Amino acid sequence: MSKDFKDNKSLDVERASIDTGSDVAPDEDQRLRIQGEQNPYYVHELRWTEAEEKEIVRIFDFKILSWIGLMFFFMQLDRGNMGNALTDNLMEDLNMDLNTVTLGSTIFTLCFCLFEIPSNMVIRRTGPQRWIPFLMCLWGISTAAQFWLKDKVTFFICRALVGMFEAGYIPGIAIYLTGYYKKSELGVRLSIFWSTLAVANSVAGVLAYGILHMRGVAGQAGWRWLFLFEGLGTIVIGLFSFLLLPEGPTSTKGYLRFSGYLTDRQEQIAMTRLIRDDPTKADTSKGVVSNKDLFKALTSPKIWPNILIGFFGLLPFSPLTILSPLIIKNLQLGVPSLVSNLLVIPGYVLSLSIMTFVSWSSDKHNERALHGALASLYYAMCILALAVLPADASNFSLYFALIFAMGGQTCWHPVNAAWIASNTAPVGKRSIALALYIISVNACDMVSVNLFRDKDAPRFIRGFWILFGALLLTIVLFLFQRWHLMYVNRKRSETTRHWTDEDWKSYNETTKDEGDERLDFRFCY
């Protein structure tokens, strides 16, 4: 954008039949102007039509979100291929047992959690459009290197490297998307992003079924080819991502993006609508996340309930993802063992459908907590069924119970992530909050996979009872967080109810409150 265009913003101000401008009280309008004009692309008087805004969002969906979804697709292939490899005698080939595989999963998760916050502290300085493709290439190399596994030591090393390099990707992407979408749009977009997890898990079964039949090619096991091909695919996507991901909505020109995604006017609309929705997004400066933001995120009582929701509510995810092919194989449904990789696909399709509906409804009604609680109730009932079905229940009954339980996986996960992103500011604190959330989601893997022991096979009833209790606690946490944030909003409204313009002016000049700590910030619930 030329300097003349930026300096003559008023020339581009238009009014349309559908006004999507700022409809706020005069004192709030002035505070919005002051914050917004920190950004050179913000135009306080700018108006646009609903059709114009939908076109911009559509461009972001097709140009940005679709590619990010493809990146996540390959990430999930790399994370989930261990479950497929187990059906091709990986344990026997490397002389390992299920407890060793579980330890490998724990090492992966530990490295993932340890490097999550450092990665997200760096991402603001380098930019997610550079850092995320860089990480992707590194974990792709680590995945492909599993082709040459010799024993449990090399197995542990590779799992550690994959976990270390994947750290930072998911919260980094969530932060990246907040630079394109408003709060009311984010839940569905994160759902679309996470829906590629279900797609990847479904496709992984088909890929595994084909690739694992390569056992014996060049004298190698099928699971070795699985790791190699999926790792190489990840590297290719990572390299293309360097050329396709822009820095933000006002920097889409260049490389394989050619002349860019937006016109000059669309860039103004894109930034102005974001800042009106969340004035803290006016600051797009780069820099390493400060220690102050780190400390505030770590000590915020408004973040931790959401983090605990992630920990307890997603305890069932890892066991169901990793062990479902093995559980189905042990059910002896009368199909070849490799077909068990295909029989998990209905569960992932159901998971995708439920997650998409919950996220759509949450955005439509601008409500987070009750959607999460109801979705968790469904999940809990399905897990309970796996625990209470009688010992003489048919194997097909157990299979269908497992499929419905898999349908509850991550059903509210995008809603909770969008909830955290919307309720946390400034961006540095938001980065750490999302990193803490992803840490909690993955830290629970270290607990959950150890709930399923060899001696509990094939039903794993003890583990399912523990998961059921965790989901009941999740429901309580959703309801508590709703009450908590309603209380905070009410207290802030009572404090400022009778404030005049002079009171607000004095507050703005003297306060040390920032982001979500300001008295004019309201939490969504």
RASULHU-V374013 format. One record per residue. RES is the residue in three letters. SS is DSSP state (H for helix, E for strand, L for the rest). PHI is phi in degrees with one decimal (* if undefined). D_CENTER is the distance of its C-alpha to the mean C-alpha in whole Angstrom. Layout:
# RASULHU-V374013
RES:SS:PHI:D_CENTER + RES:SS:PHI:D_CENTER
This chain:
# RASULHU-V374013
MET:L:*:32 + SER:L:-75.7:36 + LYS:H:-65.6:37 + ASP:H:-60.7:39 + PHE:H:-65.2:37 + LYS:H:-64.5:35 + ASP:H:-77.0:38 + ASN:L:-114.7:39 + LYS:H:-58.7:36 + SER:H:-62.8:39 + LEU:H:-65.2:40 + ASP:H:-102.3:37 + VAL:L:-77.8:36 + GLU:E:-128.6:37 + ARG:L:-113.2:37 + ALA:L:-128.7:36 + SER:L:-63.9:37 + ILE:L:-107.8:34 + ASP:L:-95.3:33 + THR:L:-107.7:29 + GLY:L:-82.4:30 + SER:L:-85.1:30 + ASP:L:-114.8:32 + VAL:L:-132.2:32 + ALA:L:-65.3:35 + PRO:H:-55.1:37 + ASP:H:-67.3:36 + GLU:H:-67.3:32 + ASP:H:-62.5:33 + GLN:H:-68.6:35 + ARG:H:-65.7:32 + LEU:H:-64.4:30 + ARG:H:-61.3:32 + ILE:H:-62.6:32 + GLN:H:-70.4:29 + GLY:H:-65.4:28 + GLU:L:-76.3:31 + GLN:L:-67.6:29 + ASN:L:-101.8:27 + PRO:L:-65.7:30 + TYR:L:-95.8:28 + TYR:L:-81.4:28 + VAL:L:-125.3:31 + HIS:L:-63.0:32 + GLU:L:-90.4:35 + LEU:L:-65.0:33 + ARG:E:-127.2:32 + TRP:L:-153.8:31 + THR:L:-87.9:31 + GLU:H:-62.4:28 + ALA:H:-64.2:29 + GLU:H:-63.6:28 + GLU:H:-67.0:25 + LYS:H:-63.2:24 + GLU:H:-64.6:25 + ILE:H:-64.2:23 + VAL:H:-62.7:19 + ARG:H:-63.1:20 + ILE:H:-61.9:21 + PHE:H:-63.0:17 + ASP:H:-61.7:16 + PHE:H:-81.7:18 + LYS:H:-90.7:19 + ILE:H:-102.7:15 + LEU:H:-64.0:13 + SER:H:-63.5:14 + TRP:H:-71.4:15 + ILE:H:-61.9:11 + GLY:H:-62.0:11 + LEU:H:-65.0:14 + MET:H:-61.3:12 + PHE:H:-67.8:9 + PHE:H:-56.1:12 + PHE:H:-73.3:14 + MET:H:-62.6:12 + GLN:H:-70.0:12 + LEU:H:-58.3:16 + ASP:H:-70.2:16 + ARG:H:-81.6:14 + GLY:H:-98.2:16 + ASN:H:-71.2:19 + MET:H:-63.9:21 + GLY:H:-61.2:21 + ASN:H:-69.6:23 + ALA:H:-63.7:25 + LEU:H:-63.5:26 + THR:L:-78.9:28 + ASP:L:-110.9:30 + ASN:L:65.2:32 + LEU:H:-59.6:30 + MET:H:-63.0:31 + GLU:H:-68.3:34 + ASP:H:-64.5:34 + LEU:L:-101.7:33 + ASN:L:57.8:35 + MET:L:-122.6:32 + ASP:L:-115.4:32 + LEU:H:-63.0:29 + ASN:H:-65.1:29 + THR:H:-68.4:28 + VAL:H:-62.2:25 + THR:H:-62.2:24 + LEU:H:-63.7:25 + GLY:H:-61.5:23 + SER:H:-64.8:20 + THR:H:-66.2:20 + ILE:H:-63.0:21 + PHE:H:-56.2:18 + THR:H:-65.9:16 + LEU:H:-61.6:18 + CYS:H:-65.6:18 + PHE:H:-58.8:14 + CYS:H:-70.5:15 + LEU:H:-64.9:18 + PHE:L:-99.7:16 + GLU:H:-64.9:13 + ILE:H:-67.9:15 + PRO:H:-55.3:18 + SER:H:-63.6:15 + ASN:H:-79.6:14 + MET:H:-77.5:17 + VAL:H:-82.6:18 + ILE:H:-61.0:16 + ARG:H:-69.9:18 + ARG:H:-77.7:21 + THR:H:-82.5:20 + GLY:L:92.2:18 + PRO:H:-62.2:14 + GLN:H:-68.3:16 + ARG:H:-105.7:19 + TRP:H:-67.9:17 + ILE:H:-66.6:14 + PRO:H:-61.5:16 + PHE:H:-61.9:18 + LEU:H:-62.3:16 + MET:H:-62.7:16 + CYS:H:-62.9:19 + LEU:H:-69.0:20 + TRP:H:-74.3:18 + GLY:H:-64.6:19 + ILE:H:-62.5:23 + SER:H:-65.7:22 + THR:H:-66.1:21 + ALA:H:-61.5:24 + ALA:H:-64.5:26 + GLN:H:-68.9:26 + PHE:H:-57.9:28 + TRP:H:-100.2:31 + LEU:L:-57.7:30 + LYS:L:-114.9:33 + ASP:L:-158.8:33 + LYS:H:-69.8:31 + VAL:H:-66.1:31 + THR:H:-65.3:29 + PHE:H:-62.9:27 + PHE:H:-63.8:26 + ILE:H:-62.8:26 + CYS:H:-65.2:24 + ARG:H:-64.1:21 + ALA:H:-64.6:21 + LEU:H:-66.9:21 + VAL:H:-61.5:18 + GLY:H:-63.0:16 + MET:H:-64.6:17 + PHE:H:-80.3:16 + GLU:H:-78.1:13 + ALA:L:-59.9:12 + GLY:L:95.6:11 + TYR:H:-68.2:9 + ILE:H:-67.3:5 + PRO:H:-65.1:6 + GLY:H:-62.5:9 + ILE:H:-66.5:7 + ALA:H:-60.6:6 + ILE:H:-63.6:10 + TYR:H:-59.5:11 + LEU:H:-70.0:10 + THR:H:-65.8:12 + GLY:L:-81.7:15 + TYR:L:-124.0:15 + TYR:L:-121.3:15 + LYS:L:-77.4:16 + LYS:H:-57.4:15 + SER:H:-73.3:16 + GLU:H:-104.4:15 + LEU:H:-73.9:11 + GLY:H:-59.3:10 + VAL:H:-64.7:12 + ARG:H:-67.4:10 + LEU:H:-68.0:6 + SER:H:-65.4:8 + ILE:H:-60.9:10 + PHE:H:-58.7:7 + TRP:H:-75.3:6 + SER:H:-65.2:10 + THR:H:-65.9:11 + LEU:H:-64.5:10 + ALA:H:-65.8:13 + VAL:H:-63.4:15 + ALA:H:-62.8:15 + ASN:H:-65.1:16 + SER:H:-69.8:18 + VAL:H:-65.2:20 + ALA:H:-57.8:19 + GLY:H:-63.9:22 + VAL:H:-68.2:24 + LEU:H:-60.0:24 + ALA:H:-62.2:25 + TYR:H:-58.7:28 + GLY:H:-75.9:29 + ILE:H:-69.3:28 + LEU:H:-65.9:30 + HIS:H:-73.9:33 + MET:H:-81.8:33 + ARG:L:-51.4:35 + GLY:L:103.6:38 + VAL:H:-66.7:37 + ALA:H:57.3:39 + GLY:H:72.7:39 + GLN:L:-112.5:35 + ALA:L:-71.4:33 + GLY:H:-62.0:31 + TRP:H:-64.6:28 + ARG:H:-66.7:29 + TRP:H:-65.0:29 + LEU:H:-60.1:25 + PHE:H:-61.7:24 + LEU:H:-65.5:26 + PHE:H:-66.0:25 + GLU:H:-71.2:21 + GLY:H:-66.3:21 + LEU:H:-65.1:23 + GLY:H:-61.1:21 + THR:H:-63.5:18 + ILE:H:-61.9:21 + VAL:H:-61.4:22 + ILE:H:-63.6:19 + GLY:H:-61.8:18 + LEU:H:-65.7:22 + PHE:H:-65.3:21 + SER:H:-64.3:18 + PHE:H:-57.7:20 + LEU:H:-96.4:23 + LEU:H:-109.1:20 + LEU:L:-85.8:18 + PRO:L:-79.9:19 + GLU:L:-68.8:19 + GLY:L:-175.6:19 + PRO:L:-65.5:20 + THR:L:-102.6:24 + SER:L:-137.3:24 + THR:L:-95.5:23 + LYS:L:-85.1:27 + GLY:L:113.9:28 + TYR:H:52.6:27 + LEU:H:-75.6:26 + ARG:H:-85.3:25 + PHE:L:54.9:29 + SER:L:-81.7:30 + GLY:L:100.7:27 + TYR:L:-97.0:25 + LEU:L:-125.5:26 + THR:L:-78.7:30 + ASP:H:-60.5:31 + ARG:H:-65.3:31 + GLN:H:-63.4:27 + GLU:H:-64.0:26 + GLN:H:-63.2:28 + ILE:H:-62.2:26 + ALA:H:-58.1:23 + MET:H:-76.9:23 + THR:H:-64.8:25 + ARG:H:-65.7:23 + LEU:H:-66.3:20 + ILE:H:-71.3:23 + ARG:H:-65.5:24 + ASP:H:-74.3:21 + ASP:L:-150.3:20 + PRO:H:-57.5:23 + THR:H:-67.2:21 + LYS:H:-79.8:20 + ALA:H:-65.7:23 + ASP:L:-87.9:23 + THR:L:-111.8:22 + SER:L:-66.5:23 + LYS:L:-94.1:22 + GLY:L:157.5:23 + VAL:L:-65.6:22 + VAL:L:-56.9:20 + SER:L:-74.2:23 + ASN:H:-63.7:24 + LYS:H:-65.1:24 + ASP:H:-63.8:21 + LEU:H:-61.3:20 + PHE:H:-64.6:23 + LYS:H:-66.2:22 + ALA:H:-67.5:18 + LEU:H:-66.2:19 + THR:H:-107.8:22 + SER:L:-78.3:21 + PRO:H:-72.1:21 + LYS:H:-86.6:19 + ILE:H:-97.1:16 + TRP:H:-62.0:17 + PRO:H:-59.1:17 + ASN:H:-66.3:14 + ILE:H:-67.9:13 + LEU:H:-67.3:16 + ILE:H:-59.3:14 + GLY:H:-62.1:11 + PHE:H:-67.2:14 + PHE:H:-77.3:16 + GLY:H:-72.6:15 + LEU:L:-108.2:13 + LEU:H:-56.0:16 + PRO:H:-73.9:17 + PHE:H:-62.4:14 + SER:H:-65.0:15 + PRO:H:-59.4:19 + LEU:H:-68.2:19 + THR:H:-72.2:17 + ILE:H:-76.1:19 + LEU:H:-98.6:22 + SER:H:-58.4:22 + PRO:H:-61.3:24 + LEU:H:-69.9:26 + ILE:H:-62.3:27 + ILE:H:-65.0:28 + LYS:H:-59.6:30 + ASN:H:-72.7:32 + LEU:L:-72.6:32 + GLN:L:53.7:35 + LEU:L:-82.6:35 + GLY:L:85.3:37 + VAL:L:-121.1:35 + PRO:L:-58.1:35 + SER:H:-60.3:32 + LEU:H:-68.8:30 + VAL:H:-67.5:30 + SER:H:-60.0:28 + ASN:H:-67.4:25 + LEU:H:-83.5:25 + LEU:H:-72.9:26 + VAL:L:-83.6:22 + ILE:H:-58.8:21 + PRO:H:-56.5:22 + GLY:H:-64.1:20 + TYR:H:-71.7:17 + VAL:H:-64.7:18 + LEU:H:-64.1:19 + SER:H:-60.0:15 + LEU:H:-60.8:14 + SER:H:-65.2:17 + ILE:H:-67.3:16 + MET:H:-61.9:12 + THR:H:-63.9:14 + PHE:H:-65.2:17 + VAL:H:-61.1:15 + SER:H:-68.1:13 + TRP:H:-61.5:16 + SER:H:-64.3:18 + SER:H:-63.2:16 + ASP:H:-67.7:16 + LYS:H:-60.8:20 + HIS:H:-96.5:21 + ASN:L:51.4:19 + GLU:L:-139.4:18 + ARG:L:-114.3:16 + ALA:H:-64.6:17 + LEU:H:-66.6:20 + HIS:H:-62.6:17 + GLY:H:-65.7:15 + ALA:H:-66.2:19 + LEU:H:-68.3:20 + ALA:H:-64.0:17 + SER:H:-66.5:18 + LEU:H:-64.4:21 + TYR:H:-59.4:21 + TYR:H:-59.2:19 + ALA:H:-64.1:22 + MET:H:-65.6:25 + CYS:H:-69.0:23 + ILE:H:-65.4:23 + LEU:H:-61.3:26 + ALA:H:-60.6:28 + LEU:H:-65.9:27 + ALA:H:-84.2:29 + VAL:H:-105.6:32 + LEU:L:-56.8:33 + PRO:L:-64.3:37 + ALA:L:-61.3:38 + ASP:L:-94.1:39 + ALA:L:-62.6:37 + SER:L:-66.8:37 + ASN:H:-61.9:34 + PHE:H:-70.6:33 + SER:H:-63.2:32 + LEU:H:-64.3:30 + TYR:H:-62.0:28 + PHE:H:-67.9:28 + ALA:H:-62.9:26 + LEU:H:-64.3:24 + ILE:H:-62.4:23 + PHE:H:-67.5:22 + ALA:H:-65.9:20 + MET:H:-61.5:18 + GLY:H:-63.7:18 + GLY:L:-84.8:16 + GLN:L:-60.9:13 + THR:L:57.0:10 + CYS:L:-62.2:12 + TRP:L:-113.7:11 + HIS:H:-56.6:7 + PRO:H:-64.0:6 + VAL:H:-64.0:10 + ASN:H:-67.1:9 + ALA:H:-64.3:6 + ALA:H:-64.5:9 + TRP:H:-61.7:12 + ILE:H:-64.5:11 + ALA:H:-61.7:11 + SER:H:-73.7:14 + ASN:H:-98.7:16 + THR:L:-125.1:16 + ALA:L:-153.7:18 + PRO:L:-75.0:19 + VAL:H:-64.0:16 + GLY:H:-63.6:17 + LYS:H:-65.6:17 + ARG:H:-62.2:13 + SER:H:-60.5:12 + ILE:H:-69.6:14 + ALA:H:-61.0:12 + LEU:H:-68.0:9 + ALA:H:-63.7:10 + LEU:H:-62.1:12 + TYR:H:-64.3:9 + ILE:H:-66.7:8 + ILE:H:-60.1:11 + SER:H:-63.1:12 + VAL:H:-62.6:10 + ASN:H:-87.3:12 + ALA:H:-63.8:15 + CYS:H:-64.4:15 + ASP:H:-61.8:16 + MET:H:-64.1:19 + VAL:H:-84.8:20 + SER:H:-65.5:19 + VAL:H:-68.1:21 + ASN:H:-82.7:24 + LEU:H:-79.0:25 + PHE:L:-110.6:26 + ARG:L:-107.8:29 + ASP:H:-53.5:31 + LYS:H:-71.6:34 + ASP:H:-91.2:32 + ALA:L:-66.1:31 + PRO:L:-94.5:31 + ARG:L:-86.7:30 + PHE:L:54.4:29 + ILE:H:-62.9:30 + ARG:H:-56.6:29 + GLY:H:-64.2:26 + PHE:H:-68.4:25 + TRP:H:-65.0:27 + ILE:H:-64.8:25 + LEU:H:-64.2:22 + PHE:H:-61.9:23 + GLY:H:-62.0:24 + ALA:H:-63.6:21 + LEU:H:-72.0:20 + LEU:H:-62.8:23 + LEU:H:-64.2:22 + THR:H:-60.7:18 + ILE:H:-60.8:20 + VAL:H:-61.7:22 + LEU:H:-65.4:20 + PHE:H:-59.5:18 + LEU:H:-68.6:22 + PHE:H:-63.0:23 + GLN:H:-63.5:20 + ARG:H:-61.6:21 + TRP:H:-62.8:25 + HIS:H:-59.5:24 + LEU:H:-72.5:22 + MET:H:-61.4:25 + TYR:H:-64.3:28 + VAL:H:-62.1:26 + ASN:H:-60.5:26 + ARG:H:-64.4:30 + LYS:H:-64.2:31 + ARG:H:-67.3:30 + SER:H:-64.8:32 + GLU:H:-65.1:35 + THR:H:-66.1:35 + THR:H:-104.0:35 + ARG:L:-57.8:37 + HIS:L:-106.5:40 + TRP:L:-71.3:39 + THR:L:-95.6:41 + ASP:H:-58.4:40 + GLU:H:-66.6:42 + ASP:H:-62.2:40 + TRP:H:-66.3:37 + LYS:H:-62.6:38 + SER:H:-63.7:39 + TYR:H:-62.0:36 + ASN:H:-63.4:34 + GLU:H:-81.4:37 + THR:H:-114.4:37 + THR:L:-71.9:34 + LYS:L:-103.8:31 + ASP:L:-67.5:28 + GLU:L:-132.7:25 + GLY:H:55.6:22 + ASP:H:-75.5:21 + GLU:H:-87.3:24 + ARG:L:-66.4:27 + LEU:L:-71.0:29 + ASP:L:-96.6:28 + PHE:L:-91.1:24 + ARG:L:-119.4:23 + PHE:L:-84.6:20 + CYS:L:-91.6:19 + TYR:L:-149.5:19
